[in-house]
Amino acid sequence: MQSLLEKADRVMMKNVSRFPVVFSRGEGAYLYDTDGKRYLDFLSGIAVHALGHSHPRIAKALVEQAEKIVHVSNYFYLEEQILLAEKLAALSGLERVFFSNSGAEANEAALKLARKYGREKLGGKYEIISAEKSFHGRTFGALAATGQPKYQEAFQPLPAGFKYAKFNDLSSWEAAVTPQTCAFLLELVQGEGGVNPATPEFVQGLAALSRRHGILLIFDEIQTGLGRTGKSFAWQHFGIKPQIMTLAKALGSGVPLGAMLATEEVAAAFTPGDHSTTIGGGGLAYTVALEVLKVMEEEKLPERTAQLGQELLKTFHAWQKELPIIREVRGLGLLLALELTIPSRPIAEQCLERGLIVNAVTPTAIRLAPPLNIGEAELESGLDLLYTVLKEQVVPS
């Protein structure tokens, strides 16, 4: 592994702070490095591998599609593209679908659609309000919508027309609305912000505010979509359907794919030439996504996730009573966080050293997002390891 790390140090850009591990294969909830060491993956590629690594049905679908057809460009249709769009529309109740190569691109499409709709249907409105501590991607439009200055400062000036309001504070959003506001953009569980779930009162109030002012509601479900929170989509917990929604991560199971869905009325603002992409996922990605949806439905993974999430919350709250370094427990389904009174990075490093992958998502929070189909024995093993690492940090009184 060391020689590979040395090569990486010579040729890779220094734009990401990586751990010194090179993985060579994965199977289910496990990853294996080039030295053969096994790791339990409680991050799933940041909520990407909902079905775990190298799922046999996903691998089979990839091989069969690669031998059939991969790409034709957006001047034409692919059979798998149409079938996937039909499935997503039926699952969400949002009638129109656009496919992209990533979550950031899906959000870019959503921002452009909202602006176009605002221009044509809302008298030229263009302003978009998103939440402080939000994360919507690293392309320029998505970055401008991300309410975290640390991601933005080096790339100013960013596109104009974006404002930020406090998460779970309806009065802050009311105060931010102007006559030019065309859309609200919201993660229902903030991911990179530290796994912060929205409250029902806030989401329902924001929906009422959007109706009152004729403002579009965009939900970024890049990380929460497709079972991660215990529902197909996080908005189903709140009973509030958006006009625009974005998906990625679990949709492609590691194959680059994003999607932007919208109601018939809002989607009609896009006309030929307004927005496109050369690949937009492609045949491999569409086929994988169809298989992901089939497995989730057959194995009832959203329902299982809801149950496991409740059990884990109870476990973590019990830990909190015993371990004073746990300040708060947050999350929904299998997207959870432990807020600590100590730095989180050393905890993640110690877990990694012992064969467990977790994420120091903020300086003091550990994010957990295991595969939705993780076995009970694997889950218990990972929890035991995490508990041991946390307990070792507690100074005896």
C-alpha positions as CSV (number, residue, x, y, z in Angstrom):
1,M,0.0,0.0,0.0
2,Q,2.8,2.4,0.8
3,S,4.1,2.6,-2.7
4,L,0.6,3.4,-4.0
5,L,0.3,6.1,-1.4
6,E,3.6,7.6,-2.5
7,K,2.4,7.5,-6.1
8,A,-0.8,9.2,-5.1
9,D,1.2,11.9,-3.3
10,R,3.1,12.6,-6.5
11,V,0.2,12.7,-9.0
12,M,-3.1,13.4,-7.2
13,M,-4.3,17.0,-6.6
14,K,-4.3,18.1,-2.9
15,N,-7.9,19.1,-3.0
16,V,-9.2,16.4,-0.6
17,S,-8.0,15.5,2.9
18,R,-7.8,11.7,2.6
19,F,-7.0,9.0,5.1
20,P,-3.9,6.9,4.1
21,V,-5.8,3.8,3.0
22,V,-6.1,2.4,-0.5
23,F,-9.0,0.1,-1.0
24,S,-9.0,-2.7,-3.5
25,R,-12.4,-4.4,-3.2
26,G,-15.7,-4.4,-1.3
27,E,-18.3,-6.9,-0.4
28,G,-21.5,-6.1,1.4
29,A,-20.8,-3.9,4.4
30,Y,-17.1,-4.6,4.2
31,L,-14.1,-2.9,2.4
32,Y,-10.7,-4.5,2.0
33,D,-7.5,-2.5,1.5
34,T,-4.5,-3.5,-0.7
35,D,-2.9,-5.2,2.3
36,G,-6.0,-7.4,2.8
37,K,-7.2,-5.6,6.0
38,R,-11.0,-5.7,6.4
39,Y,-13.1,-2.7,7.4
40,L,-16.8,-2.4,8.3
41,D,-18.2,0.5,6.3
42,F,-20.5,2.7,8.4
43,L,-20.3,5.5,5.8
44,S,-21.3,3.7,2.6
45,G,-19.4,6.1,0.4
46,I,-21.3,8.9,2.1
47,A,-24.7,7.3,1.8
48,V,-24.1,6.0,-1.7
49,H,-24.0,2.3,-1.3
50,A,-27.5,1.7,0.1
51,L,-27.2,-2.0,-0.9
52,G,-23.6,-2.3,0.2
53,H,-20.5,-3.0,-1.9
54,S,-20.5,-5.2,-5.0
55,H,-24.1,-6.3,-4.6
56,P,-24.4,-9.4,-6.9
57,R,-27.5,-8.0,-8.7
58,I,-25.9,-4.7,-9.3
59,A,-22.8,-6.3,-10.7
60,K,-24.8,-8.6,-12.9
61,A,-26.9,-5.6,-14.2
62,L,-23.7,-3.7,-15.0
63,V,-22.2,-6.5,-17.0
64,E,-25.3,-7.2,-19.0
65,Q,-25.9,-3.5,-19.8
66,A,-22.2,-3.0,-20.8
67,E,-22.7,-5.8,-23.4
68,K,-25.9,-4.2,-24.6
69,I,-25.5,-0.4,-24.9
70,V,-23.9,2.3,-22.8
71,H,-24.4,5.7,-24.4
72,V,-26.3,7.4,-27.3
73,S,-26.3,11.1,-26.2
74,N,-29.4,13.1,-25.2
75,Y,-30.4,13.6,-28.9
76,F,-32.0,10.2,-28.5
77,Y,-33.7,8.0,-25.9
78,L,-32.5,4.9,-24.1
79,E,-35.0,2.2,-23.1
80,E,-33.6,2.1,-19.6
81,Q,-33.7,5.9,-19.3
82,I,-37.5,5.9,-20.0
83,L,-38.2,3.0,-17.7
84,L,-36.3,4.7,-14.8
85,A,-38.0,8.0,-15.3
86,E,-41.3,6.3,-15.3
87,K,-40.5,4.5,-12.0
88,L,-39.2,7.6,-10.3
89,A,-42.2,9.6,-11.4
90,A,-44.6,6.9,-10.0
91,L,-42.7,6.6,-6.8
92,S,-42.5,10.4,-6.1
93,G,-45.7,11.8,-7.7
94,L,-43.5,14.3,-9.6
95,E,-44.3,13.9,-13.2
96,R,-41.2,14.9,-15.0
97,V,-37.5,13.8,-14.7
98,F,-34.2,15.1,-15.9
99,F,-31.1,12.9,-15.5
100,S,-27.6,14.2,-14.7
101,N,-24.2,12.8,-13.8
102,S,-24.1,13.9,-10.2
103,G,-26.0,15.4,-7.3
104,A,-24.4,18.8,-7.9
105,E,-25.5,18.8,-11.5
106,A,-29.0,17.8,-10.4
107,N,-29.1,20.8,-8.1
108,E,-27.8,23.0,-10.9
109,A,-30.7,21.9,-13.0
110,A,-33.1,22.6,-10.2
111,L,-31.7,26.1,-9.8
112,K,-32.0,26.8,-13.5
113,L,-35.5,25.5,-13.7
114,A,-36.5,27.6,-10.7
115,R,-35.0,30.7,-12.3
116,K,-36.7,30.0,-15.6
117,Y,-40.0,29.4,-14.0
118,G,-39.6,32.6,-12.0
119,R,-38.8,34.5,-15.1
120,E,-41.8,33.2,-17.1
121,K,-44.5,32.5,-14.5
122,L,-43.6,34.7,-11.5
123,G,-42.9,38.1,-13.1
124,G,-39.2,37.8,-13.3
125,K,-38.4,36.6,-9.8
126,Y,-35.0,35.0,-9.5
127,E,-33.9,34.9,-5.8
128,I,-33.3,31.6,-4.1
129,I,-33.2,31.2,-0.3
130,S,-31.4,28.2,1.3
131,A,-30.3,27.3,4.8
132,E,-27.3,28.2,6.8
133,K,-25.1,25.1,7.3
134,S,-26.6,23.6,4.1
135,F,-24.6,21.8,1.4
136,H,-25.8,21.5,-2.2
137,G,-22.6,20.8,-4.2
138,R,-19.4,22.3,-5.4
139,T,-20.3,23.6,-8.9
140,F,-20.7,27.4,-8.9
141,G,-24.5,27.5,-8.7
142,A,-24.8,24.8,-6.1
143,L,-21.9,26.4,-4.2
144,A,-23.7,29.7,-4.2
145,A,-26.7,28.0,-2.7
146,T,-24.6,26.3,0.0
147,G,-24.9,28.2,3.3
148,Q,-21.4,27.6,4.5
149,P,-18.8,30.4,4.0
150,K,-15.8,28.0,4.4
151,Y,-16.7,26.3,1.1
152,Q,-17.2,29.6,-0.7
153,E,-14.5,32.0,0.4
154,A,-11.8,30.9,-2.0
155,F,-14.1,31.1,-5.1
156,Q,-15.7,34.5,-4.9
157,P,-17.4,36.1,-6.6
158,L,-20.1,33.5,-6.8
159,P,-23.3,33.8,-8.8
160,A,-25.7,36.4,-7.3
161,G,-29.3,36.0,-6.3
162,F,-28.8,33.7,-3.3
163,K,-29.7,34.3,0.3
164,Y,-29.5,32.2,3.5
165,A,-31.8,31.8,6.5
166,K,-31.5,29.8,9.7
167,F,-32.3,26.1,9.6
168,N,-35.4,25.3,11.7
169,D,-36.2,29.0,12.2
170,L,-39.3,29.9,10.2
171,S,-39.1,33.6,11.2
172,S,-35.7,33.8,9.7
173,W,-37.1,32.6,6.3
174,E,-40.0,34.9,6.6
175,A,-37.6,37.8,7.1
176,A,-35.5,36.7,4.1
177,V,-38.3,36.7,1.6
178,T,-38.3,39.7,-0.8
179,P,-40.5,40.5,-3.8
180,Q,-37.8,38.8,-6.0
181,T,-37.8,35.4,-4.2
182,C,-38.7,32.5,-6.5
183,A,-37.7,29.4,-4.5
184,F,-36.8,27.9,-1.2
185,L,-34.1,25.2,-1.3
186,L,-33.8,22.8,1.6
187,E,-32.2,19.6,2.8
188,L,-34.7,17.9,5.1
189,V,-31.7,16.4,7.0
190,Q,-28.6,18.5,6.6
191,G,-25.8,16.1,5.7
192,E,-22.5,18.0,5.6
193,G,-23.9,20.4,8.1
194,G,-23.7,17.7,10.7
195,V,-26.8,15.5,10.2
196,N,-29.4,18.1,11.4
197,P,-33.0,17.0,10.8
198,A,-35.7,19.6,10.1
199,T,-38.6,19.8,12.5
200,P,-42.1,19.0,11.3
201,E,-43.2,22.5,12.5
202,F,-40.5,24.2,10.4
203,V,-41.2,22.2,7.2
204,Q,-44.9,22.6,7.4
205,G,-44.5,26.3,8.2
206,L,-42.1,26.7,5.3
207,A,-44.6,25.0,2.9
208,A,-47.3,27.4,4.1
209,L,-45.0,30.3,3.6
210,S,-44.2,29.2,0.1
211,R,-47.9,28.8,-0.8
212,R,-48.7,32.2,0.7
213,H,-46.0,34.0,-1.4
214,G,-46.1,31.8,-4.5
215,I,-42.6,30.5,-3.9
216,L,-41.3,27.2,-5.3
217,L,-40.3,24.5,-2.8
218,I,-37.2,22.6,-3.8
219,F,-36.1,19.6,-1.6
220,D,-32.5,18.4,-2.0
221,E,-32.7,14.7,-1.4
222,I,-29.3,13.9,-2.7
223,Q,-28.3,12.2,0.5
224,T,-31.7,11.4,2.1
225,G,-33.5,10.0,-0.9
226,L,-34.4,6.4,-1.6
227,G,-34.8,4.8,1.8
228,R,-32.0,6.4,3.8
229,T,-34.4,8.0,6.3
230,G,-36.9,5.2,6.5
231,K,-39.1,6.4,3.7
232,S,-38.6,6.5,-0.1
233,F,-38.1,10.3,0.3
234,A,-37.5,12.3,3.4
235,W,-40.4,14.7,2.6
236,Q,-42.8,11.8,3.2
237,H,-42.1,12.1,6.9
238,F,-43.5,15.6,6.8
239,G,-46.4,15.1,4.4
240,I,-45.1,18.0,2.2
241,K,-44.4,17.3,-1.4
242,P,-42.1,19.8,-3.2
243,Q,-42.5,21.1,-6.7
244,I,-38.8,20.2,-7.4
245,M,-36.7,17.4,-5.9
246,T,-33.1,16.3,-6.5
247,L,-31.6,12.8,-6.1
248,A,-28.3,11.1,-6.5
249,K,-26.0,9.0,-4.3
250,A,-28.1,5.8,-3.6
251,L,-29.8,6.2,-7.0
252,G,-26.6,5.1,-8.9
253,S,-25.1,2.9,-6.2
254,G,-21.7,4.3,-7.0
255,V,-22.2,4.7,-10.7
256,P,-22.4,8.5,-11.5
257,L,-26.1,9.5,-11.7
258,G,-28.3,12.3,-10.5
259,A,-31.9,13.2,-11.1
260,M,-34.0,16.3,-10.9
261,L,-37.8,15.8,-10.7
262,A,-40.5,18.4,-11.0
263,T,-44.2,18.8,-11.3
264,E,-45.7,19.0,-14.8
265,E,-46.5,22.7,-14.4
266,V,-43.0,23.7,-13.2
267,A,-41.1,21.4,-15.6
268,A,-43.0,23.0,-18.5
269,A,-40.8,26.1,-18.0
270,F,-37.9,24.1,-19.6
271,T,-38.1,24.1,-23.4
272,P,-35.6,22.4,-25.8
273,G,-32.2,24.0,-25.5
274,D,-32.7,25.4,-22.0
275,H,-30.7,22.7,-20.3
276,S,-29.0,19.4,-21.2
277,T,-26.0,17.1,-20.6
278,T,-23.9,14.9,-22.9
279,I,-24.3,11.7,-20.9
280,G,-26.7,12.3,-18.0
281,G,-26.0,9.0,-16.3
282,G,-26.0,6.8,-19.3
283,G,-27.2,3.2,-19.9
284,L,-25.0,1.7,-17.1
285,A,-26.4,4.1,-14.5
286,Y,-30.0,3.8,-15.5
287,T,-29.9,0.0,-15.4
288,V,-28.2,0.0,-12.0
289,A,-30.8,2.5,-10.6
290,L,-33.6,0.3,-11.8
291,E,-32.1,-2.7,-10.0
292,V,-31.5,-0.6,-6.9
293,L,-35.2,0.3,-6.8
294,K,-36.3,-3.3,-7.4
295,V,-34.1,-4.6,-4.5
296,M,-35.3,-1.9,-2.2
297,E,-38.9,-2.7,-2.9
298,E,-38.5,-6.5,-2.8
299,E,-36.6,-6.4,0.5
300,K,-38.7,-3.5,2.0
301,L,-35.5,-1.7,2.8
302,P,-37.1,1.7,3.7
303,E,-39.3,0.0,6.3
304,R,-36.3,-2.0,7.7
305,T,-34.3,1.3,7.8
306,A,-37.0,3.0,9.8
307,Q,-36.9,0.2,12.4
308,L,-33.1,0.0,12.6
309,G,-32.9,3.8,12.9
310,Q,-35.2,3.8,15.9
311,E,-33.2,1.0,17.5
312,L,-30.0,2.8,17.0
313,L,-31.4,6.1,18.4
314,K,-32.3,4.2,21.6
315,T,-28.9,2.6,21.7
316,F,-27.1,6.0,21.3
317,H,-29.3,7.7,23.9
318,A,-28.4,4.9,26.3
319,W,-24.7,5.6,25.5
320,Q,-25.3,9.3,26.1
321,K,-26.3,8.6,29.7
322,E,-23.1,6.6,30.3
323,L,-20.6,8.6,28.2
324,P,-20.5,12.3,28.9
325,I,-18.5,13.0,25.8
326,I,-21.7,12.5,23.7
327,R,-23.5,15.8,23.8
328,E,-26.3,15.1,21.4
329,V,-27.7,12.3,19.2
330,R,-29.3,13.3,15.9
331,G,-30.7,11.8,12.7
332,L,-33.4,10.0,10.9
333,G,-33.4,6.4,9.7
334,L,-29.8,5.3,9.0
335,L,-28.4,8.8,8.6
336,L,-27.3,9.6,12.2
337,A,-24.7,11.7,14.1
338,L,-23.2,11.7,17.5
339,E,-22.3,15.3,18.6
340,L,-19.3,15.1,20.9
341,T,-17.7,17.4,23.4
342,I,-14.3,16.4,22.0
343,P,-12.8,16.6,18.5
344,S,-14.3,14.0,16.1
345,R,-11.4,13.5,13.8
346,P,-9.3,11.5,16.3
347,I,-12.4,9.3,16.9
348,A,-12.7,8.6,13.2
349,E,-9.0,7.8,13.0
350,Q,-9.1,5.4,15.9
351,C,-12.1,3.6,14.5
352,L,-10.4,3.3,11.1
353,E,-7.3,1.9,12.7
354,R,-9.5,-0.8,14.3
355,G,-11.4,-1.6,11.1
356,L,-14.5,0.7,11.3
357,I,-15.2,3.5,8.8
358,V,-17.1,6.5,10.2
359,N,-17.0,10.1,9.2
360,A,-15.9,13.2,11.2
361,V,-18.5,15.3,9.4
362,T,-17.9,18.4,11.5
363,P,-15.1,19.2,14.0
364,T,-17.2,17.7,16.8
365,A,-19.7,15.3,15.1
366,I,-19.4,11.7,13.8
367,R,-21.7,10.8,10.9
368,L,-23.0,7.2,10.5
369,A,-24.6,5.9,7.3
370,P,-24.2,2.2,7.0
371,P,-25.8,0.2,4.1
372,L,-29.5,-0.2,4.5
373,N,-29.2,-4.0,4.1
374,I,-26.5,-4.4,6.7
375,G,-26.7,-7.6,8.6
376,E,-27.5,-7.5,12.3
377,A,-24.3,-9.2,13.3
378,E,-22.3,-6.7,11.3
379,L,-24.2,-3.8,12.8
380,E,-23.6,-5.0,16.3
381,S,-19.9,-5.6,15.6
382,G,-19.5,-2.0,14.4
383,L,-21.4,-0.6,17.3
384,D,-19.3,-2.5,19.8
385,L,-16.2,-1.1,18.2
386,L,-17.5,2.5,18.1
387,Y,-18.6,2.2,21.8
388,T,-15.2,0.9,22.8
389,V,-13.4,3.8,21.1
390,L,-15.8,6.4,22.7
391,K,-15.5,4.8,26.1
392,E,-11.8,5.0,26.0
393,Q,-12.0,8.8,25.7
394,V,-13.9,9.2,29.0
395,V,-11.6,10.3,31.8
396,P,-12.5,8.5,35.0
397,S,-13.9,10.9,37.6
